[in-house]
């Protein structure tokens, strides 16, 4: 049994199986994102809302359902952090 404490994130990872007889090189780690609404059983009443202008920019009215997406495959340059 693992007692490894993990932090919650909507970005998940997995490593596809690679056989030693597979002629192609291994794919490596794959990433996928799960939306925040999967972790909320129901929408509670009186949730905080974005302003109409901000909601149009974010794509959702409720901050609890907004999830920033950063491309995990993008190679960061030396100057970026």
N, CA and C atoms as a LAMMPS dump frame, in Angstrom:
ITEM: TIMESTEP
0
ITEM: NUMBER OF ATOMS
243
ITEM: BOX BOUNDS ff ff ff
-5.0000000000000000e+02 5.0000000000000000e+02
-5.0000000000000000e+02 5.0000000000000000e+02
-5.0000000000000000e+02 5.0000000000000000e+02
ITEM: ATOMS id mol type element x y z
1 1 1 N 0.844 -1.178 0
2 1 2 C 0 0 0
3 1 3 C 0.89 1.243 0
4 2 1 N 0.551 2.194 -0.833
5 2 2 C 1.329 3.427 -0.919
6 2 3 C 0.796 4.46 0.06
7 3 1 N 1.672 5.064 0.8
8 3 2 C 1.31 6.168 1.681
9 3 3 C 1.838 7.481 1.125
10 4 1 N 1.997 7.514 -0.176
11 4 2 C 2.525 8.703 -0.828
12 4 3 C 1.46 9.793 -0.836
13 5 1 N 1.797 10.934 -0.265
14 5 2 C 0.857 12.054 -0.232
15 5 3 C 0.964 12.816 -1.546
16 6 1 N -0.154 12.936 -2.246
17 6 2 C -0.138 13.641 -3.522
18 6 3 C -1.011 14.886 -3.439
19 7 1 N -0.635 15.894 -4.175
20 7 2 C -1.423 17.113 -4.224
21 7 3 C -2.426 16.991 -5.368
22 8 1 N -3.559 17.636 -5.2
23 8 2 C -4.608 17.566 -6.214
24 8 3 C -4.24 18.434 -7.409
25 9 1 N -4.463 17.89 -8.581
26 9 2 C -4.262 18.633 -9.816
27 9 3 C -5.231 18.1 -10.868
28 10 1 N -5.649 18.962 -11.762
29 10 2 C -6.512 18.509 -12.85
30 10 3 C -5.69 17.984 -14.018
31 11 1 N -4.367 18.152 -13.98
32 11 2 C -3.484 17.63 -15.022
33 11 3 C -2.995 16.252 -14.59
34 12 1 N -3.328 15.244 -15.359
35 12 2 C -2.964 13.857 -15.054
36 12 3 C -1.914 13.373 -16.044
37 13 1 N -1.163 12.353 -15.643
38 13 2 C -0.126 11.792 -16.516
39 13 3 C -0.201 10.27 -16.507
40 14 1 N 0.319 9.675 -17.562
41 14 2 C 0.489 8.225 -17.616
42 14 3 C 1.597 7.91 -18.61
43 15 1 N 2.179 6.728 -18.473
44 15 2 C 3.209 6.269 -19.396
45 15 3 C 2.657 5.068 -20.16
46 16 1 N 2.519 5.175 -21.48
47 16 2 C 2.033 4.034 -22.272
48 16 3 C 3.021 2.857 -22.192
49 17 1 N 2.471 1.658 -22.232
50 17 2 C 3.312 0.464 -22.196
51 17 3 C 4.2 0.415 -23.427
52 18 1 N 5.445 0.024 -23.221
53 18 2 C 6.382 -0.132 -24.328
54 18 3 C 7.071 -1.473 -24.174
55 19 1 N 6.852 -2.355 -25.128
56 19 2 C 7.458 -3.686 -25.095
57 19 3 C 8.922 -3.615 -25.513
58 20 1 N 9.71 -4.536 -25.002
59 20 2 C 11.124 -4.564 -25.4
60 20 3 C 11.266 -5.02 -26.852
61 21 1 N 10.195 -5.585 -27.426
62 21 2 C 10.23 -6.023 -28.822
63 21 3 C 9.624 -5.001 -29.778
64 22 1 N 9.175 -3.889 -29.237
65 22 2 C 8.578 -2.837 -30.06
66 22 3 C 9.687 -2.129 -30.843
67 23 1 N 9.582 -2.068 -32.187
68 23 2 C 10.642 -1.448 -32.972
69 23 3 C 10.667 0.084 -32.859
70 24 1 N 9.571 0.685 -32.428
71 24 2 C 9.529 2.146 -32.308
72 24 3 C 10.083 2.582 -30.956
73 25 1 N 10.576 3.794 -30.91
74 25 2 C 11.091 4.294 -29.64
75 25 3 C 9.93 4.578 -28.689
76 26 1 N 10.165 4.566 -27.38
77 26 2 C 9.085 4.806 -26.416
78 26 3 C 8.473 6.19 -26.576
79 27 1 N 7.181 6.275 -26.331
80 27 2 C 6.467 7.546 -26.458
81 27 3 C 6.825 8.49 -25.327
82 28 1 N 6.979 7.971 -24.131
83 28 2 C 7.261 8.811 -22.972
84 28 3 C 5.975 9.141 -22.236
85 29 1 N 6.017 10.127 -21.413
86 29 2 C 4.867 10.497 -20.592
87 29 3 C 3.831 11.254 -21.415
88 30 1 N 2.572 10.862 -21.254
89 30 2 C 1.443 11.54 -21.909
90 30 3 C 0.676 12.302 -20.835
91 31 1 N 0.081 13.419 -21.215
92 31 2 C -0.654 14.272 -20.296
93 31 3 C -2.093 14.446 -20.761
94 32 1 N -3.007 14.582 -19.807
95 32 2 C -4.383 14.937 -20.131
96 32 3 C -4.964 15.74 -18.976
97 33 1 N -5.916 16.569 -19.282
98 33 2 C -6.519 17.448 -18.296
99 33 3 C -7.959 17.019 -18.024
100 34 1 N -8.338 17.04 -16.763
101 34 2 C -9.716 16.722 -16.396
102 34 3 C -10.408 18.014 -15.963
103 35 1 N -11.638 18.231 -16.403
104 35 2 C -12.329 19.475 -16.069
105 35 3 C -12.762 19.522 -14.605
106 36 1 N -12.781 20.712 -14.002
107 36 2 C -13.121 20.851 -12.58
108 36 3 C -14.516 20.358 -12.22
109 37 1 N -15.467 20.404 -13.138
110 37 2 C -16.835 19.996 -12.802
111 37 3 C -16.933 18.493 -12.492
112 38 1 N -15.928 17.708 -12.867
113 38 2 C -15.935 16.284 -12.533
114 38 3 C -15.828 16.053 -11.029
115 39 1 N -15.252 17.01 -10.324
116 39 2 C -15 16.847 -8.902
117 39 3 C -16.041 17.54 -8.031
118 40 1 N -17.073 18.073 -8.646
119 40 2 C -18.135 18.744 -7.905
120 40 3 C -19.421 17.953 -8.141
121 41 1 N -20.008 17.44 -7.076
122 41 2 C -21.193 16.601 -7.207
123 41 3 C -22.383 17.338 -7.788
124 42 1 N -22.593 18.562 -7.357
125 42 2 C -23.698 19.375 -7.858
126 42 3 C -23.276 20.831 -7.742
127 43 1 N -23.984 21.67 -8.428
128 43 2 C -23.648 23.1 -8.388
129 43 3 C -24.363 23.735 -7.199
130 44 1 N -23.605 24.172 -6.197
131 44 2 C -24.236 24.77 -5.026
132 44 3 C -24.9 26.111 -5.364
133 45 1 N -25.923 26.491 -4.616
134 45 2 C -26.585 27.774 -4.873
135 45 3 C -25.689 28.944 -4.462
136 46 1 N -25.939 30.078 -5.079
137 46 2 C -25.239 31.341 -4.763
138 46 3 C -23.727 31.262 -4.952
139 47 1 N -23.299 30.603 -6.018
140 47 2 C -21.858 30.535 -6.297
141 47 3 C -21.361 31.895 -6.767
142 48 1 N -20.113 32.188 -6.458
143 48 2 C -19.481 33.423 -6.917
144 48 3 C -19.473 33.433 -8.449
145 49 1 N -19.642 34.636 -9.045
146 49 2 C -19.674 34.744 -10.502
147 49 3 C -18.669 35.778 -10.977
148 50 1 N -18.143 35.537 -12.185
149 50 2 C -17.323 36.546 -12.854
150 50 3 C -18.235 37.658 -13.347
151 51 1 N -17.66 38.814 -13.624
152 51 2 C -18.421 39.867 -14.287
153 51 3 C -18.716 39.389 -15.712
154 52 1 N -19.741 39.932 -16.367
155 52 2 C -20.049 39.472 -17.732
156 52 3 C -18.863 39.562 -18.69
157 53 1 N -18.096 40.632 -18.608
158 53 2 C -16.934 40.795 -19.502
159 53 3 C -15.879 39.722 -19.213
160 54 1 N -15.593 39.509 -17.932
161 54 2 C -14.598 38.498 -17.549
162 54 3 C -15.091 37.096 -17.902
163 55 1 N -16.385 36.846 -17.75
164 55 2 C -16.957 35.532 -18.079
165 55 3 C -16.793 35.224 -19.57
166 56 1 N -16.941 36.234 -20.421
167 56 2 C -16.739 36.018 -21.856
168 56 3 C -15.286 35.688 -22.162
169 57 1 N -14.36 36.31 -21.438
170 57 2 C -12.936 36.021 -21.64
171 57 3 C -12.573 34.621 -21.163
172 58 1 N -13.11 34.233 -20.009
173 58 2 C -12.77 32.944 -19.403
174 58 3 C -13.542 31.773 -20.009
175 59 1 N -14.731 32.04 -20.554
176 59 2 C -15.54 30.977 -21.138
177 59 3 C -16.493 30.329 -20.158
178 60 1 N -16.585 30.87 -18.954
179 60 2 C -17.518 30.349 -17.956
180 60 3 C -17.923 31.479 -17.016
181 61 1 N -19.091 31.359 -16.445
182 61 2 C -19.592 32.383 -15.527
183 61 3 C -19.057 32.178 -14.118
184 62 1 N -18.74 30.939 -13.754
185 62 2 C -18.361 30.631 -12.375
186 62 3 C -16.87 30.338 -12.252
187 63 1 N -16.174 31.018 -11.342
188 63 2 C -14.741 30.762 -11.145
189 63 3 C -14.423 29.316 -10.743
190 64 1 N -15.344 28.653 -10.054
191 64 2 C -15.093 27.266 -9.636
192 64 3 C -14.968 26.326 -10.836
193 65 1 N -15.559 26.691 -11.972
194 65 2 C -15.506 25.839 -13.153
195 65 3 C -14.433 26.268 -14.155
196 66 1 N -13.723 27.333 -13.862
197 66 2 C -12.68 27.795 -14.766
198 66 3 C -11.382 27.072 -14.455
199 67 1 N -10.683 26.616 -15.476
200 67 2 C -9.425 25.903 -15.306
201 67 3 C -8.433 26.426 -16.328
202 68 1 N -7.333 26.969 -15.844
203 68 2 C -6.28 27.466 -16.727
204 68 3 C -5.572 26.277 -17.364
205 69 1 N -5.34 26.341 -18.653
206 69 2 C -4.643 25.263 -19.349
207 69 3 C -3.279 25.75 -19.804
208 70 1 N -2.257 25.042 -19.378
209 70 2 C -0.904 25.318 -19.846
210 70 3 C -0.44 24.083 -20.6
211 71 1 N 0.04 24.264 -21.802
212 71 2 C 0.451 23.149 -22.644
213 71 3 C 1.666 22.445 -22.024
214 72 1 N 1.51 21.185 -21.573
215 72 2 C 2.633 20.492 -20.94
216 72 3 C 3.706 20.069 -21.931
217 73 1 N 3.386 20.053 -23.221
218 73 2 C 4.356 19.644 -24.232
219 73 3 C 5.209 20.805 -24.733
220 74 1 N 4.812 22.025 -24.38
221 74 2 C 5.564 23.191 -24.824
222 74 3 C 6.904 23.23 -24.102
223 75 1 N 7.966 23.365 -24.862
224 75 2 C 9.296 23.429 -24.278
225 75 3 C 9.537 24.846 -23.782
226 76 1 N 9.868 24.949 -22.491
227 76 2 C 10.141 26.275 -21.935
228 76 3 C 11.535 26.726 -22.341
229 77 1 N 11.622 27.997 -22.654
230 77 2 C 12.912 28.569 -22.994
231 77 3 C 13.666 28.903 -21.718
232 78 1 N 14.934 29.131 -21.829
233 78 2 C 15.774 29.394 -20.663
234 78 3 C 15.322 30.621 -19.892
235 79 1 N 14.806 31.645 -20.594
236 79 2 C 14.41 32.893 -19.951
237 79 3 C 13.057 32.785 -19.236
238 80 1 N 12.207 31.844 -19.655
239 80 2 C 10.861 31.714 -19.094
240 80 3 C 10.88 30.886 -17.814
241 81 1 N 10.016 31.279 -16.874
242 81 2 C 9.809 30.466 -15.673
243 81 3 C 8.458 30.648 -15.137
